[in-house]
Amino acid sequence: MGKVAVAVIVSLWVISLSILVNHIVPEPYMDEIFHIPQAQQYCIGNFRSWDPMITTPPGLYYLSLVHVASLFPGMSLVQAASSFSEICTTAILRSVNGVLAVLCSILVYEIITLLRPTLSEGKATICAVVLALYPLHWFFTFLYYTDVASLTAVLAMYLACLKKSYWLSAVLGALAVVIRQTNIVWMLFVACTGVINITLVHPRDNVEVNDIDTAIRKSNQSTSNDDVKSGSNLRQRKFSNSPGAAKHSMPSASLVSTNHSSGLLDEVKVIFLALWHMKWELLVSFSPFLMVFVAFLAFIRWNGSVVLGAKEAHTVSPHFAQIMYFGLVSALAVAPLHCSKGQVVDLFQSFWKRRPISFFQVFVAVIAGFFSVHSFSIAHPYLIADNRHYPFYLWRKVINAHWSMKYLLVPLYVYSWFSIFRTLGKVQRKIWVLAFFLATAAVLVPAPLIEFRYYTIPFYFIILHSHINDYQSWLLMGLLYLAINVFTMTIFLFRPFHWDHEPGIQRFIW
């Protein structure tokens, strides 16, 4: 067992299904009609060519050049190709995502074992394999889309940050942004988690922890000493001067969140105090992230927009309902946890213990949910006109089935988010959960189009930090993902259809 086993298992289905997909769908389909010709232009050295319909940067095409270059010597030796450009076929370009999917599963395994060092190797292997089956990630493994490369780069960036390799993490963050520009948000989130880990878990720079505790007690007399996570276990030592002190520690979730009763304001105060005393060291450590962010801002100023092409169809819009859809989709993707009787009871008990403030929070969340779906629910022209996507049918048959339906779904949206917050709050600090929510909102709310594949990266952050310990839940999730994957791939491959107004074969896709 271990990462080798994960790589082998994932490779088995990647290779076999890639052969099947390329046999039945040999020509570029959907967004591939833009991406594959563009990559082929790069293969012939025409780097000035650019399709105005492509909205994302050329990161995937550069990765494809590396992949093709690695194959060229062998294929040239067996006379399978006489030139570099001949290798840039649809099948070879699709195989880039197959390789990245295997790499992504290894990264997931590494992150799981780093966040949960007490987890057995066998269980970590099962978790990584199940997450490799996540439908919105799994399906696009076999097509030439940016999603798999985007997720892989973000997870590699996060893993490097967890290992305190901040310069490498920033470089991988730059790669993630070059693949998909919205990853700038996840780069900033990862940088924030690095700062949180340093300031709250391993504070240093000759400042007594008692000083921080004293500042918190003065602001909140009702908060006991034990409420400050950096208190009791660190009270007998001073902050270390050495930047390497934190580098040799493992940022496990148990360390990151050893006490969950401290308030959000307490954590913010601790962070700001530590930031002040460690400002120069943190500036040096995290300056690469700052440089990438500044470069991104310069790009936006030069380009005039976040997207590269088709700007009129991808204008930034306040789509607050999108965050609601994501919460429900993510909760359903982890249905054995969020839809269980135990979770409902646990959530209700937590509300009851914190009444009346918890009931007020629920009331505010419900009002915000109604307001979001009423005033900020967008029906993008692509959504209502393209019946090849599953969201088209969910919009028509569920959300827009009746004028009242979008309001009736609000309680489910609210429950989903509170369940997610409850799960994350058991193993993460409140400031981490808040940072994650803000990052998710920053990515999804400006997107006018409902695309479930946009949910993949935030979902992975949720599931990686939701400590599901029983085999039964992982088994049920695996079976759920497998059933969805079999259904969607069967429909995609064996249930094509035709449009009257356009020639060619059409297929159902996420």
One Martini backbone bead per residue (centre of mass of N, CA, C, O) as a GRO file, in nm:
protein
  510
    1MET     BB    1   0.104   0.031   0.004
    2GLY     BB    2   0.047   0.361  -0.108
    3LYS     BB    3   0.154   0.561  -0.360
    4VAL     BB    4   0.204   0.328  -0.552
    5ALA     BB    5  -0.079   0.207  -0.535
    6VAL     BB    6  -0.229   0.456  -0.629
    7ALA     BB    7  -0.091   0.481  -0.907
    8VAL     BB    8  -0.173   0.202  -1.015
    9ILE     BB    9  -0.480   0.218  -0.988
   10VAL     BB   10  -0.522   0.476  -1.156
   11SER     BB   11  -0.376   0.377  -1.416
   12LEU     BB   12  -0.571   0.154  -1.498
   13TRP     BB   13  -0.817   0.344  -1.570
   14VAL     BB   14  -0.678   0.550  -1.746
   15ILE     BB   15  -0.581   0.366  -1.976
   16SER     BB   16  -0.840   0.208  -2.051
   17LEU     BB   17  -1.034   0.460  -2.093
   18SER     BB   18  -0.864   0.614  -2.297
   19ILE     BB   19  -0.888   0.411  -2.522
   20LEU     BB   20  -1.197   0.421  -2.542
   21VAL     BB   21  -1.240   0.723  -2.592
   22ASN     BB   22  -1.048   0.743  -2.849
   23HIS     BB   23  -1.220   0.541  -3.016
   24ILE     BB   24  -1.509   0.690  -3.001
   25VAL     BB   25  -1.356   0.992  -2.952
   26PRO     BB   26  -1.124   1.115  -3.172
   27GLU     BB   27  -1.242   1.391  -3.167
   28PRO     BB   28  -1.288   1.691  -3.085
   29TYR     BB   29  -1.469   1.818  -2.792
   30MET     BB   30  -1.599   2.098  -2.740
   31ASP     BB   31  -1.341   2.266  -2.594
   32GLU     BB   32  -1.132   2.109  -2.774
   33ILE     BB   33  -1.165   2.287  -3.037
   34PHE     BB   34  -0.961   2.494  -2.898
   35HIS     BB   35  -0.722   2.353  -2.745
   36ILE     BB   36  -0.591   2.161  -2.957
   37PRO     BB   37  -0.512   2.362  -3.183
   38GLN     BB   38  -0.340   2.538  -2.996
   39ALA     BB   39  -0.134   2.319  -2.916
   40GLN     BB   40  -0.047   2.261  -3.213
   41GLN     BB   41   0.079   2.538  -3.257
   42TYR     BB   42   0.300   2.497  -3.042
   43CYS     BB   43   0.429   2.241  -3.176
   44ILE     BB   44   0.522   2.433  -3.435
   45GLY     BB   45   0.609   2.723  -3.293
   46ASN     BB   46   0.331   2.902  -3.269
   47PHE     BB   47   0.318   3.150  -3.019
   48ARG     BB   48   0.126   3.383  -3.162
   49SER     BB   49  -0.105   3.210  -3.149
   50TRP     BB   50  -0.471   3.288  -3.091
   51ASP     BB   51  -0.770   3.203  -2.955
   52PRO     BB   52  -1.042   3.414  -2.876
   53MET     BB   53  -1.211   3.175  -2.715
   54ILE     BB   54  -0.992   3.166  -2.506
   55THR     BB   55  -0.974   3.222  -2.143
   56THR     BB   56  -0.711   3.079  -2.082
   57PRO     BB   57  -0.409   3.017  -2.024
   58PRO     BB   58  -0.106   2.833  -2.155
   59GLY     BB   59  -0.018   2.611  -1.945
   60LEU     BB   60  -0.117   2.342  -2.074
   61TYR     BB   61   0.061   2.368  -2.332
   62TYR     BB   62   0.335   2.356  -2.191
   63LEU     BB   63   0.292   2.078  -2.064
   64SER     BB   64   0.253   1.937  -2.338
   65LEU     BB   65   0.538   1.984  -2.446
   66VAL     BB   66   0.677   1.817  -2.231
   67HIS     BB   67   0.531   1.553  -2.290
   68VAL     BB   68   0.609   1.528  -2.591
   69ALA     BB   69   0.919   1.542  -2.547
   70SER     BB   70   0.925   1.269  -2.382
   71LEU     BB   71   0.811   1.094  -2.637
   72PHE     BB   72   0.980   1.145  -2.896
   73PRO     BB   73   1.229   0.956  -2.882
   74GLY     BB   74   1.070   0.688  -2.878
   75MET     BB   75   0.890   0.736  -3.135
   76SER     BB   76   1.131   0.784  -3.324
   77LEU     BB   77   1.270   0.507  -3.285
   78VAL     BB   78   0.992   0.349  -3.387
   79GLN     BB   79   0.860   0.530  -3.618
   80ALA     BB   80   0.585   0.692  -3.516
   81ALA     BB   81   0.757   0.965  -3.563
   82SER     BB   82   0.915   1.236  -3.753
   83SER     BB   83   0.779   1.464  -3.574
   84PHE     BB   84   0.675   1.666  -3.327
   85SER     BB   85   0.384   1.739  -3.441
   86GLU     BB   86   0.278   1.439  -3.481
   87ILE     BB   87   0.224   1.390  -3.164
   88CYS     BB   88  -0.013   1.617  -3.156
   89THR     BB   89  -0.259   1.456  -3.075
   90THR     BB   90  -0.545   1.397  -2.923
   91ALA     BB   91  -0.450   1.157  -2.750
   92ILE     BB   92  -0.186   1.279  -2.639
   93LEU     BB   93  -0.310   1.531  -2.510
   94ARG     BB   94  -0.499   1.375  -2.321
   95SER     BB   95  -0.266   1.223  -2.163
   96VAL     BB   96  -0.183   1.452  -1.980
   97ASN     BB   97  -0.422   1.412  -1.777
   98GLY     BB   98  -0.351   1.125  -1.700
   99VAL     BB   99  -0.080   1.189  -1.567
  100LEU     BB  100  -0.193   1.408  -1.370
  101ALA     BB  101  -0.389   1.221  -1.218
  102VAL     BB  102  -0.173   1.048  -1.089
  103LEU     BB  103  -0.023   1.278  -0.950
  104CYS     BB  104  -0.267   1.379  -0.786
  105SER     BB  105  -0.304   1.122  -0.612
  106ILE     BB  106  -0.029   1.150  -0.473
  107LEU     BB  107  -0.078   1.428  -0.347
  108VAL     BB  108  -0.317   1.342  -0.176
  109TYR     BB  109  -0.164   1.136  -0.009
  110GLU     BB  110   0.047   1.333   0.108
  111ILE     BB  111  -0.152   1.524   0.247
  112ILE     BB  112  -0.291   1.323   0.430
  113THR     BB  113  -0.029   1.227   0.584
  114LEU     BB  114   0.037   1.518   0.685
  115LEU     BB  115  -0.237   1.589   0.831
  116ARG     BB  116  -0.244   1.253   0.913
  117PRO     BB  117  -0.003   1.077   1.075
  118THR     BB  118  -0.198   0.845   1.219
  119LEU     BB  119  -0.268   0.731   0.961
  120SER     BB  120  -0.299   0.473   0.784
  121GLU     BB  121  -0.187   0.356   0.488
  122GLY     BB  122  -0.447   0.217   0.393
  123LYS     BB  123  -0.645   0.455   0.439
  124ALA     BB  124  -0.496   0.662   0.265
  125THR     BB  125  -0.528   0.501   0.004
  126ILE     BB  126  -0.836   0.499  -0.005
  127CYS     BB  127  -0.879   0.804  -0.006
  128ALA     BB  128  -0.721   0.864  -0.269
  129VAL     BB  129  -0.887   0.683  -0.459
  130VAL     BB  130  -1.164   0.808  -0.410
  131LEU     BB  131  -1.080   1.101  -0.497
  132ALA     BB  132  -1.008   1.008  -0.793
  133LEU     BB  133  -1.337   0.954  -0.838
  134TYR     BB  134  -1.427   1.224  -0.858
  135PRO     BB  135  -1.634   1.314  -1.106
  136LEU     BB  136  -1.521   1.610  -1.189
  137HIS     BB  137  -1.230   1.485  -1.223
  138TRP     BB  138  -1.249   1.213  -1.374
  139PHE     BB  139  -1.380   1.291  -1.648
  140PHE     BB  140  -1.140   1.508  -1.735
  141THR     BB  141  -0.907   1.299  -1.777
  142PHE     BB  142  -1.017   1.225  -2.094
  143LEU     BB  143  -0.970   1.530  -2.152
  144TYR     BB  144  -0.883   1.859  -2.294
  145TYR     BB  145  -0.855   2.013  -2.004
  146THR     BB  146  -0.776   2.228  -1.717
  147ASP     BB  147  -0.865   2.088  -1.446
  148VAL     BB  148  -0.642   1.882  -1.371
  149ALA     BB  149  -0.402   2.077  -1.380
  150SER     BB  150  -0.512   2.277  -1.174
  151LEU     BB  151  -0.535   2.086  -0.931
  152THR     BB  152  -0.243   1.985  -0.926
  153ALA     BB  153  -0.106   2.261  -0.880
  154VAL     BB  154  -0.251   2.336  -0.617
  155LEU     BB  155  -0.166   2.085  -0.449
  156ALA     BB  156   0.137   2.128  -0.481
  157MET     BB  157   0.141   2.402  -0.344
  158TYR     BB  158   0.022   2.306  -0.071
  159LEU     BB  159   0.236   2.095  -0.001
  160ALA     BB  160   0.477   2.290   0.004
  161CYS     BB  161   0.361   2.466   0.233
  162LEU     BB  162   0.340   2.241   0.450
  163LYS     BB  163   0.670   2.204   0.410
  164LYS     BB  164   0.790   2.512   0.399
  165SER     BB  165   0.812   2.564   0.072
  166TYR     BB  166   0.756   2.870  -0.038
  167TRP     BB  167   0.900   2.907  -0.309
  168LEU     BB  168   0.784   2.657  -0.445
  169SER     BB  169   0.489   2.729  -0.399
  170ALA     BB  170   0.495   2.990  -0.573
  171VAL     BB  171   0.575   2.857  -0.838
  172LEU     BB  172   0.323   2.671  -0.846
  173GLY     BB  173   0.128   2.908  -0.838
  174ALA     BB  174   0.209   3.027  -1.109
  175LEU     BB  175   0.128   2.778  -1.269
  176ALA     BB  176  -0.170   2.778  -1.185
  177VAL     BB  177  -0.230   3.060  -1.313
  178VAL     BB  178  -0.142   2.979  -1.608
  179ILE     BB  179  -0.380   2.777  -1.629
  180ARG     BB  180  -0.566   2.944  -1.406
  181GLN     BB  181  -0.648   3.257  -1.291
  182THR     BB  182  -0.823   3.186  -1.028
  183ASN     BB  183  -0.568   3.065  -0.866
  184ILE     BB  184  -0.490   3.322  -0.712
  185VAL     BB  185  -0.674   3.266  -0.473
  186TRP     BB  186  -0.534   2.996  -0.383
  187MET     BB  187  -0.262   3.122  -0.333
  188LEU     BB  188  -0.355   3.312  -0.106
  189PHE     BB  189  -0.469   3.092   0.075
  190VAL     BB  190  -0.208   2.933   0.115
  191ALA     BB  191  -0.052   3.165   0.238
  192CYS     BB  192  -0.242   3.197   0.481
  193THR     BB  193  -0.193   2.914   0.599
  194GLY     BB  194   0.105   2.962   0.651
  195VAL     BB  195   0.067   3.194   0.851
  196ILE     BB  196  -0.111   3.042   1.050
  197ASN     BB  197   0.091   2.816   1.121
  198ILE     BB  198   0.308   3.007   1.233
  199THR     BB  199   0.144   3.202   1.438
  200LEU     BB  200  -0.034   2.962   1.594
  201VAL     BB  201   0.178   2.713   1.620
  202HIS     BB  202   0.485   2.868   1.561
  203PRO     BB  203   0.575   3.089   1.746
  204ARG     BB  204   0.810   3.379   1.742
  205ASP     BB  205   1.054   3.623   1.829
  206ASN     BB  206   1.070   3.686   2.148
  207VAL     BB  207   0.764   3.617   2.240
  208GLU     BB  208   0.555   3.587   2.479
  209VAL     BB  209   0.274   3.407   2.526
  210ASN     BB  210   0.165   3.563   2.769
  211ASP     BB  211   0.122   3.828   2.615
  212ILE     BB  212  -0.107   3.724   2.441
  213ASP     BB  213  -0.295   3.628   2.664
  214THR     BB  214  -0.327   3.902   2.801
  215ALA     BB  215  -0.458   4.051   2.561
  216ILE     BB  216  -0.707   3.866   2.552
  217ARG     BB  217  -0.810   3.896   2.847
  218LYS     BB  218  -0.860   4.203   2.830
  219SER     BB  219  -1.084   4.170   2.592
  220ASN     BB  220  -1.176   3.880   2.743
  221GLN     BB  221  -1.275   3.767   3.052
  222SER     BB  222  -1.435   3.496   2.961
  223THR     BB  223  -1.165   3.391   2.867
  224SER     BB  224  -0.975   3.138   2.904
  225ASN     BB  225  -0.663   3.007   2.893
  226ASP     BB  226  -0.757   2.749   2.728
  227ASP     BB  227  -0.872   2.909   2.471
  228VAL     BB  228  -0.575   2.937   2.393
  229LYS     BB  229  -0.391   2.748   2.181
  230SER     BB  230  -0.098   2.884   2.251
  231GLY     BB  231  -0.076   2.830   2.557
  232SER     BB  232  -0.021   2.565   2.742
  233ASN     BB  233   0.192   2.415   2.537
  234LEU     BB  234   0.377   2.709   2.511
  235ARG     BB  235   0.436   2.866   2.790
  236GLN     BB  236   0.751   2.751   2.846
  237ARG     BB  237   0.823   2.914   2.579
  238LYS     BB  238   0.983   3.073   2.332
  239PHE     BB  239   1.041   3.221   2.063
  240SER     BB  240   1.198   3.149   1.782
  241ASN     BB  241   1.455   3.275   1.572
  242SER     BB  242   1.436   3.040   1.380
  243PRO     BB  243   1.314   2.960   1.068
  244GLY     BB  244   1.359   2.637   1.106
  245ALA     BB  245   1.167   2.554   1.330
  246ALA     BB  246   0.909   2.513   1.149
  247LYS     BB  247   1.027   2.319   0.923
  248HIS     BB  248   1.037   2.058   1.134
  249SER     BB  249   0.733   2.061   1.123
  250MET     BB  250   0.411   1.920   1.138
  251PRO     BB  251   0.098   2.026   0.981
  252SER     BB  252  -0.118   1.908   1.150
  253ALA     BB  253  -0.443   1.918   1.245
  254SER     BB  254  -0.388   1.879   1.550
  255LEU     BB  255  -0.206   2.134   1.564
  256VAL     BB  256  -0.388   2.350   1.432
  257SER     BB  257  -0.636   2.214   1.627
  258THR     BB  258  -0.640   2.191   1.980
  259ASN     BB  259  -0.859   2.436   2.015
  260HIS     BB  260  -1.216   2.531   1.963
  261SER     BB  261  -1.301   2.776   2.176
  262SER     BB  262  -1.180   2.990   2.039
  263GLY     BB  263  -1.205   3.283   1.896
  264LEU     BB  264  -1.177   3.471   1.620
  265LEU     BB  265  -1.059   3.726   1.755
  266ASP     BB  266  -0.833   3.584   1.901
  267GLU     BB  267  -0.685   3.484   1.648
  268VAL     BB  268  -0.639   3.760   1.520
  269LYS     BB  269  -0.470   3.878   1.751
  270VAL     BB  270  -0.243   3.672   1.744
  271ILE     BB  271  -0.160   3.720   1.452
  272PHE     BB  272  -0.091   4.026   1.471
  273LEU     BB  273   0.122   4.000   1.687
  274ALA     BB  274   0.305   3.804   1.529
  275LEU     BB  275   0.340   3.975   1.275
  276TRP     BB  276   0.492   4.208   1.407
  277HIS     BB  277   0.736   4.024   1.523
  278MET     BB  278   0.761   3.871   1.208
  279LYS     BB  279   0.769   4.053   0.949
  280TRP     BB  280   1.048   3.997   0.809
  281GLU     BB  281   1.035   3.690   0.790
  282LEU     BB  282   0.763   3.677   0.635
  283LEU     BB  283   0.848   3.849   0.394
  284VAL     BB  284   1.064   3.652   0.295
  285SER     BB  285   0.891   3.390   0.275
  286PHE     BB  286   0.627   3.548   0.109
  287SER     BB  287   0.732   3.717  -0.141
  288PRO     BB  288   0.666   3.531  -0.384
  289PHE     BB  289   0.360   3.570  -0.368
  290LEU     BB  290   0.368   3.875  -0.411
  291MET     BB  291   0.495   3.868  -0.693
  292VAL     BB  292   0.268   3.712  -0.832
  293PHE     BB  293   0.042   3.913  -0.765
  294VAL     BB  294   0.163   4.158  -0.909
  295ALA     BB  295   0.177   4.024  -1.188
  296PHE     BB  296  -0.130   3.981  -1.208
  297LEU     BB  297  -0.211   4.280  -1.196
  298ALA     BB  298  -0.053   4.355  -1.451
  299PHE     BB  299  -0.214   4.173  -1.640
  300ILE     BB  300  -0.492   4.305  -1.600
  301ARG     BB  301  -0.407   4.585  -1.700
  302TRP     BB  302  -0.318   4.488  -1.984
  303ASN     BB  303  -0.589   4.317  -2.057
  304GLY     BB  304  -0.866   4.430  -1.899
  305SER     BB  305  -0.884   4.130  -1.776
  306VAL     BB  306  -0.902   3.810  -1.663
  307VAL     BB  307  -0.975   3.724  -1.930
  308LEU     BB  308  -0.884   3.664  -2.261
  309GLY     BB  309  -1.146   3.549  -2.392
  310ALA     BB  310  -1.470   3.599  -2.430
  311LYS     BB  311  -1.558   3.854  -2.247
  312GLU     BB  312  -1.871   3.890  -2.292
  313ALA     BB  313  -1.928   3.586  -2.155
  314HIS     BB  314  -1.716   3.666  -1.886
  315THR     BB  315  -1.840   3.852  -1.691
  316VAL     BB  316  -1.850   4.002  -1.402
  317SER     BB  317  -2.078   3.864  -1.152
  318PRO     BB  318  -2.323   3.866  -0.893
  319HIS     BB  319  -2.324   3.516  -0.796
  320PHE     BB  320  -2.444   3.412  -0.499
  321ALA     BB  321  -2.584   3.138  -0.567
  322GLN     BB  322  -2.327   2.971  -0.625
  323ILE     BB  323  -2.253   2.913  -0.324
  324MET     BB  324  -2.503   2.740  -0.276
  325TYR     BB  325  -2.457   2.517  -0.480
  326PHE     BB  326  -2.188   2.422  -0.370
  327GLY     BB  327  -2.278   2.327  -0.091
  328LEU     BB  328  -2.471   2.104  -0.190
  329VAL     BB  329  -2.281   1.944  -0.374
  330SER     BB  330  -2.067   1.883  -0.150
  331ALA     BB  331  -2.256   1.737   0.047
  332LEU     BB  332  -2.345   1.513  -0.155
  333ALA     BB  333  -2.046   1.408  -0.203
  334VAL     BB  334  -2.072   1.362   0.136
  335ALA     BB  335  -2.331   1.200   0.232
  336PRO     BB  336  -2.240   1.001   0.465
  337LEU     BB  337  -2.209   1.261   0.645
  338HIS     BB  338  -2.423   1.506   0.585
  339CYS     BB  339  -2.680   1.278   0.558
  340SER     BB  340  -2.672   1.196   0.847
  341LYS     BB  341  -2.803   1.155   1.155
  342GLY     BB  342  -2.554   1.233   1.323
  343GLN     BB  343  -2.509   1.514   1.193
  344VAL     BB  344  -2.780   1.639   1.265
  345VAL     BB  345  -2.755   1.605   1.571
  346ASP     BB  346  -2.486   1.754   1.607
  347LEU     BB  347  -2.584   2.026   1.494
  348PHE     BB  348  -2.817   2.070   1.693
  349GLN     BB  349  -2.648   2.059   1.954
  350SER     BB  350  -2.467   2.301   1.885
  351PHE     BB  351  -2.699   2.504   1.872
  352TRP     BB  352  -2.811   2.459   2.162
  353LYS     BB  353  -2.553   2.543   2.319
  354ARG     BB  354  -2.549   2.842   2.148
  355ARG     BB  355  -2.782   2.965   2.254
  356PRO     BB  356  -2.910   3.220   2.051
  357ILE     BB  357  -2.683   3.274   1.837
  358SER     BB  358  -2.733   3.033   1.642
  359PHE     BB  359  -3.022   3.114   1.556
  360PHE     BB  360  -2.936   3.383   1.436
  361GLN     BB  361  -2.747   3.266   1.221
  362VAL     BB  362  -2.964   3.108   1.072
  363PHE     BB  363  -3.145   3.345   1.004
  364VAL     BB  364  -2.937   3.503   0.838
  365ALA     BB  365  -2.875   3.277   0.633
  366VAL     BB  366  -3.161   3.254   0.517
  367ILE     BB  367  -3.192   3.543   0.423
  368ALA     BB  368  -2.940   3.541   0.240
  369GLY     BB  369  -3.042   3.310   0.061
  370PHE     BB  370  -3.297   3.445  -0.048
  371PHE     BB  371  -3.155   3.695  -0.164
  372SER     BB  372  -2.966   3.546  -0.360
  373VAL     BB  373  -3.186   3.389  -0.534
  374HIS     BB  374  -3.351   3.649  -0.608
  375SER     BB  375  -3.103   3.868  -0.700
  376PHE     BB  376  -2.839   3.638  -0.758
  377SER     BB  377  -2.965   3.471  -1.015
  378ILE     BB  378  -2.812   3.326  -1.300
  379ALA     BB  379  -2.899   3.301  -1.654
  380HIS     BB  380  -2.704   3.190  -1.870
  381PRO     BB  381  -2.699   3.146  -2.204
  382TYR     BB  382  -2.540   2.878  -2.196
  383LEU     BB  383  -2.729   2.727  -2.000
  384ILE     BB  384  -3.017   2.760  -2.172
  385ALA     BB  385  -2.884   2.649  -2.469
  386ASP     BB  386  -2.718   2.388  -2.353
  387ASN     BB  387  -2.804   2.033  -2.364
  388ARG     BB  388  -2.509   1.893  -2.286
  389HIS     BB  389  -2.556   1.981  -1.993
  390TYR     BB  390  -2.654   1.910  -1.675
  391PRO     BB  391  -2.732   2.199  -1.566
  392PHE     BB  392  -2.965   2.240  -1.765
  393TYR     BB  393  -3.157   2.029  -1.617
  394LEU     BB  394  -3.142   2.141  -1.328
  395TRP     BB  395  -3.260   2.414  -1.399
  396ARG     BB  396  -3.531   2.320  -1.535
  397LYS     BB  397  -3.621   2.066  -1.329
  398VAL     BB  398  -3.557   2.229  -1.054
  399ILE     BB  399  -3.496   2.537  -1.005
  400ASN     BB  400  -3.713   2.614  -1.266
  401ALA     BB  401  -3.986   2.454  -1.231
  402HIS     BB  402  -4.059   2.675  -1.010
  403TRP     BB  403  -4.078   2.974  -0.853
  404SER     BB  404  -4.039   2.825  -0.554
  405MET     BB  405  -3.790   2.635  -0.569
  406LYS     BB  406  -3.545   2.826  -0.500
  407TYR     BB  407  -3.659   2.865  -0.204
  408LEU     BB  408  -3.683   2.564  -0.104
  409LEU     BB  409  -3.358   2.522  -0.121
  410VAL     BB  410  -3.232   2.700   0.102
  411PRO     BB  411  -3.221   2.508   0.352
  412LEU     BB  412  -3.016   2.319   0.214
  413TYR     BB  413  -2.791   2.521   0.182
  414VAL     BB  414  -2.760   2.593   0.480
  415TYR     BB  415  -2.707   2.313   0.589
  416SER     BB  416  -2.456   2.253   0.423
  417TRP     BB  417  -2.276   2.481   0.540
  418PHE     BB  418  -2.301   2.408   0.840
  419SER     BB  419  -2.185   2.123   0.805
  420ILE     BB  420  -1.914   2.212   0.694
  421PHE     BB  421  -1.830   2.394   0.930
  422ARG     BB  422  -1.844   2.174   1.145
  423THR     BB  423  -1.632   1.985   1.023
  424LEU     BB  424  -1.396   2.189   1.002
  425GLY     BB  425  -1.407   2.293   1.307
  426LYS     BB  426  -1.282   2.023   1.434
  427VAL     BB  427  -0.975   2.077   1.269
  428GLN     BB  428  -1.009   2.391   1.246
  429ARG     BB  429  -0.976   2.704   1.243
  430LYS     BB  430  -1.168   2.980   1.210
  431ILE     BB  431  -0.979   3.138   1.019
  432TRP     BB  432  -0.959   2.914   0.809
  433VAL     BB  433  -1.260   2.891   0.738
  434LEU     BB  434  -1.292   3.184   0.650
  435ALA     BB  435  -1.078   3.181   0.426
  436PHE     BB  436  -1.215   2.962   0.260
  437PHE     BB  437  -1.485   3.103   0.207
  438LEU     BB  438  -1.368   3.355   0.068
  439ALA     BB  439  -1.225   3.203  -0.162
  440THR     BB  440  -1.473   3.065  -0.279
  441ALA     BB  441  -1.630   3.325  -0.335
  442ALA     BB  442  -1.412   3.461  -0.520
  443VAL     BB  443  -1.447   3.236  -0.744
  444LEU     BB  444  -1.776   3.199  -0.779
  445VAL     BB  445  -1.940   3.467  -0.778
  446PRO     BB  446  -1.821   3.595  -1.058
  447ALA     BB  447  -1.958   3.347  -1.192
  448PRO     BB  448  -2.223   3.318  -1.423
  449LEU     BB  449  -2.161   3.018  -1.465
  450ILE     BB  450  -2.278   2.693  -1.429
  451GLU     BB  451  -1.994   2.499  -1.313
  452PHE     BB  452  -1.899   2.216  -1.153
  453ARG     BB  453  -1.584   2.227  -1.212
  454TYR     BB  454  -1.539   2.480  -1.022
  455TYR     BB  455  -1.570   2.292  -0.747
  456THR     BB  456  -1.317   2.111  -0.709
  457ILE     BB  457  -1.109   2.259  -0.533
  458PRO     BB  458  -1.283   2.326  -0.281
  459PHE     BB  459  -1.360   2.034  -0.228
  460TYR     BB  460  -1.077   1.926  -0.164
  461PHE     BB  461  -1.036   2.104   0.086
  462ILE     BB  462  -1.266   1.984   0.245
  463ILE     BB  463  -1.197   1.673   0.241
  464LEU     BB  464  -0.901   1.700   0.355
  465HIS     BB  465  -1.045   1.849   0.633
  466SER     BB  466  -1.232   1.589   0.664
  467HIS     BB  467  -1.240   1.361   0.924
  468ILE     BB  468  -1.290   1.055   0.797
  469ASN     BB  469  -1.269   0.737   0.975
  470ASP     BB  470  -1.464   0.549   0.833
  471TYR     BB  471  -1.494   0.301   0.600
  472GLN     BB  472  -1.793   0.324   0.519
  473SER     BB  473  -1.791   0.610   0.402
  474TRP     BB  474  -1.575   0.558   0.184
  475LEU     BB  475  -1.725   0.330   0.045
  476LEU     BB  476  -1.981   0.493  -0.029
  477MET     BB  477  -1.836   0.708  -0.190
  478GLY     BB  478  -1.708   0.520  -0.397
  479LEU     BB  479  -1.980   0.408  -0.505
  480LEU     BB  480  -2.100   0.677  -0.587
  481TYR     BB  481  -1.880   0.760  -0.788
  482LEU     BB  482  -1.890   0.509  -0.965
  483ALA     BB  483  -2.184   0.539  -1.056
  484ILE     BB  484  -2.156   0.817  -1.186
  485ASN     BB  485  -1.927   0.743  -1.385
  486VAL     BB  486  -2.073   0.525  -1.540
  487PHE     BB  487  -2.305   0.698  -1.635
  488THR     BB  488  -2.156   0.941  -1.775
  489MET     BB  489  -1.980   0.766  -1.968
  490THR     BB  490  -2.206   0.612  -2.107
  491ILE     BB  491  -2.354   0.858  -2.218
  492PHE     BB  492  -2.114   0.982  -2.372
  493LEU     BB  493  -2.047   0.724  -2.559
  494PHE     BB  494  -2.364   0.572  -2.606
  495ARG     BB  495  -2.550   0.870  -2.619
  496PRO     BB  496  -2.588   1.013  -2.879
  497PHE     BB  497  -2.665   1.318  -3.068
  498HIS     BB  498  -2.871   1.553  -3.258
  499TRP     BB  499  -2.879   1.850  -3.434
  500ASP     BB  500  -3.067   2.034  -3.653
  501HIS     BB  501  -2.873   2.312  -3.662
  502GLU     BB  502  -2.624   2.095  -3.639
  503PRO     BB  503  -2.363   1.929  -3.718
  504GLY     BB  504  -2.302   1.638  -3.567
  505ILE     BB  505  -2.198   1.502  -3.272
  506GLN     BB  506  -2.357   1.471  -2.956
  507ARG     BB  507  -2.276   1.511  -2.599
  508PHE     BB  508  -2.276   1.436  -2.274
  509ILE     BB  509  -2.183   1.671  -2.009
  510TRP     BB  510  -2.064   1.857  -1.741
   0.00000   0.00000   0.00000
